[in-house]
Amino acid sequence: MGISHYIKKIGRGKDGARPLSRVQAADLLGQVLDGTVTDLEVGAFCLAMRIKGETPDEMAGFLDATHQRLDRLPKHGSGAPTVVLPSYNGARKLPVLTPLLALLLARGGVAVLVHGTPTESSRVFASEVLLALDIPAQTAIKSIAPGAVAFVPTGLLCPALKRLLDVRRAVGLRNPAHSLVKIMNPCVGKSLVVSSYTHPEYAISMAQTFELIQANALLLRGTEGEVVADARRMPQMEAFINGQRQLLQAAQAGTLVSLPDLPKTTDAASTAAYIQSVMAGHQRIPASIAMQVEHILQLVKHL
């Protein structure tokens, strides 16, 4: 059928564009992921959505199409919930501490899925830090045991989704896939998606999408786009259980009274060494991350 009629609707600029329904959005992205449209149409879709912005109904439709095509992780035989940590931004100025969050949650007894793929060439990504911590990327889809951390590349979950993410390397701009991966749920069974935003407008749209799809999630302003709380300040954290929204943690103005002694560089080896020191008890867990862990462990008890 093609997607030109959808592009005509969404591609009339910020003021002239019209939103798609959830069903239309699912059909559009489904065709993109299935590879039945041309590269020119994919580029037009990405740029049109970048200018227009996604509505919650459109994001819900994009999620519907994505979830239908994911190779999802089966639930563990124990029935224990899985905490999902998307990791796509990596380290720019601060070390990427998503692996620390993952290990602390696993020590609390939950299964932890970290998924992601490098989206830029100049950053250090969680996958590199996890590898330095002897947690290599999985090469097959399988369940995760309680107390374990697994890293699953996006290309393993859905090769077409990774290709859509890679469009950024060609055009230099994000597209709906970069928001999708932060809110999608690659797991079968009970799970909690931890998601983050970088700009206040995304906090609004992501919260509305979680409510619409009745998600189980924790939403916060993370660290440089990563889902781990900023070690230097306490961010606001909101919970969504079956889409019901609840404020868990108010944001603290300014920085923390006592700042953690973070690595001076962002390379994988230094970050991994710092994480190992924290896990061994030689350094304190940053207060904001400790609070995030506590909130997540409490939330999974209600799933």
N, C-alpha and C positions, 0 to 999 in steps of 0.2 A: 504493500500500500504506500510506503514511503512516509517521510515526515515533513515534506515541504509545506503542507497545510498547517502544521504545528509551528514551523519556523515563521511562517507568515503572520501567525497570531502573536508570537512572543518576540518577534524581531523588529517591531516598529518603534524602538527606542524606549527610553525610560517612561515617557508620558503616554505614548501611543500604544505600547504593548498591552496585551490582555492576558490574564492568568489562564492556565489550563485547569481542568477538573482533575481529580485524583485518578480517574480512569484514563483520561487522555495522557496524563504525565506517565503513568505506568506503561501505556502502549508506546509512547515516544521512546522512553529509555530502554524498554524491552527490545525495540528494533535496533537501537544503537548498540546494546550489549550483544545482540545476536549477530551483529555484523552484516545486516541486510541493507544498510544505507552506505552512501559514499563517504569518503573522507571529507569532501567538501561540505556535505550535510552535517557531519559530526562537528566540524569546525564552526559552522554557522550556528548550530545548537549551542555549543559552548560559549561563543561570544554573545549570542542573544541573551542567554541566561545570566551571563556575567553582568551585562548592562541592566537587565530587568530586575534581577534578584528573584529568589525562590519564595513562593508562598508556602505555608504549612501544608496545604492540600497537595501542592506539587511535590514537596519533599516526601509526603506520605506515599504518593504514587510512585515516585522514584524508588522509595524503599520497597514497595510491593514488588516492583520489577526486579530489584536487586536480590531480595530474599528468595524469590522463585528460582534464581540462577546460582545462588551460593552453594558450594559443597560444604554443608554445615557440619560442625562437630557434633557427634552423637553424645547423648548424656551418659555420664558415668554410671556404672552399675549400682553405686551407692545412692544415686539420686541427689547427691549434693549439688548445690548451685555453683555456677561458674561466674567469676567476675571478669568482665571483658574490658580490656584496656587498649583502645586504638592508639597507635603511635605513628604519626606521619610527619611531624614538624621537625623533630630532632633538636640538636643544640646549635644555637647561634652565638649567644654571649654567655649563657649559663650552661653548666653541665646538665645533660639529660638524665633526670633521676626517676623516670618512669620504671626502670628496672628495680630501683630501690622500693618503690611503692608495690611492685609485683611481689618481691620477695617478702616484704613485711606482711602482705595479705596472705601469702602462702603459709607463712609461719603461724598465722592465725587460724589455719586449718581449711582455707577455701582453695578451690581450683582456680587458677588464673590463666586467662588467655590474653596474650599480647599479640596484636596483629598489626601489620604495617608494611610499608615499602619506602625506599628512599625516593623523595620527590624533588630533591635538589642535589647538586654535586658538591656544595660547599659546606654542608653541615654534617655533624656526627649523629648517627641515628641509634635508637635503642637497640636495634638488632646487633650493632657492633659492640655495644656495651654488654649485652647479654652473652654474646659469643665469648667475650673476655672473661665472663663469669661462668664459662663452661655450660652455657645453655644455647646450643646451636638451633638454627631454624629447623622446624619439622619438615620432612619431605613427604609425608602422607597425612591425611586427615584421620584423626583418632581422638578418643575422649581423653580428658585430663583428670587425673586422680586428685582428690582433695589434698591440699598441701603441696601441690606441684605447680610449676610455672612452665608454660609452653609458648614459644614464639612461632606463629604461623604467618608466612608471607602472604600478602594479598593475592599474588599470582596463583597460589595454591587454592585459595578460597574461590576465586573467580578471575580467570585470566583476562576476560573482557573488561572487568572493572579496573584492573591494573593498566590495561592499554588506555582506558579513558583518563586515568590519572596521569599517564605519561604524555597526554596532549599538552600539559602545562610546559613541558620541556620545549615543545615546538612553538607555542604561541605566547608563552611567558605569563599567562594568567590562569588563575584557578577556575574550575568549573564545578557543576553540582556534585561531581564525584568526590571532591575534597570535603564537602559537608557530609555526604552520604556515609563515608567510611567512619566518620566520628560518631554516628548515631545508629549504624546498622548493628544487628545482632547475629553473629555467625554461629550461634549455638542452638541446639535442640534441648529442650528442657528448661529448668529454672536457671535464670541468669540475671545479672545486673550489669548494665552498660554504664561505664564511667566516661563522661563526655566533657569537653571543655570548649570554650570560645575565646576569641582574641579581642573582639570588639563588642560593645554593648548591644548593638542591633542584632547580633547573632544570638545573644543570650535570650532575647525576646522570641525570635523565630524558632530557635531550637526547643525552648520550653513549650511553645505552642504545638510543635510537632510531637514532642513526647506525650503531651496531653491527648492529642488527637489519636495517636496510635496505641494509647494506653500502655505505655512502656514502663518497665522497671529500670530506673536510671538514677545516676547522680550527676548533677551538672554544676560546674564551677568555672571560674576564670583560671586557667592553668598557667603553666610556665612556658612562655614562648610558643603557645599552641599545643603543648603536651598536656596530658590529663593529670599530671601530678601537681599538687599544690605548690605554689611558689615558696621556697624555703625561707624567703626574707619577709613574708607578710602572710596574714591569715585572710584567705579569700572567702567570699560568700559561697555557700554550698546549699544547693536545693536538691531534694529527693523527689522522685516520681515513682509511686507504687501503683501499678495498674493505671497509670496516668494521673493519679491524684497527687497534686503538688503540695510540698511542705518545705518550709525554710528550716534547714538544719543548723546552719552556721551563719551568723552575720559577719560581714567584712570588717576587718580591723583597720582603722585609719592609720596611715603611716607604716613604718616598718616595725618588726618585732623588737622587744626590749633587748633581747640577747640573740644576736645573729649567729647562725652556725658557721663553722669553719669549712667552707666549701672549697673544692679544688680550684686552683688558680687558672687551670686550663680546662678545655672541654674535650680533650682526646679520650678515646675509649678506655685506654689503660689507666689513666689517672682517675676517671670516673668510676671504673670498676674497683680500683683500690680503695677509694673513699667508701663505696657501698659495702665492701667487705669489712672495712673498719667499723662502720655503723652496725652492721649485722652482728659483728663479734662483740659489740658493747664498748669498743674503745672510744667511740664518739657518740654523742647524743643524736637521737633521731630529731631532725628539725621539727619544731612544735607544730607547724601547719600540716606537715605530712603525717605526723603521729595522730593528729585530730582527724585528718581525712581517712586514715586507716580505721580508726575507731568508728567513725560514722558508717563506713562501708560494711564493716563486720556486723554492726547492729542491723543494718538494712537487710543483709542476706538472711538474717534469722526470720524475717517476715515474709520471705518468698515462698 
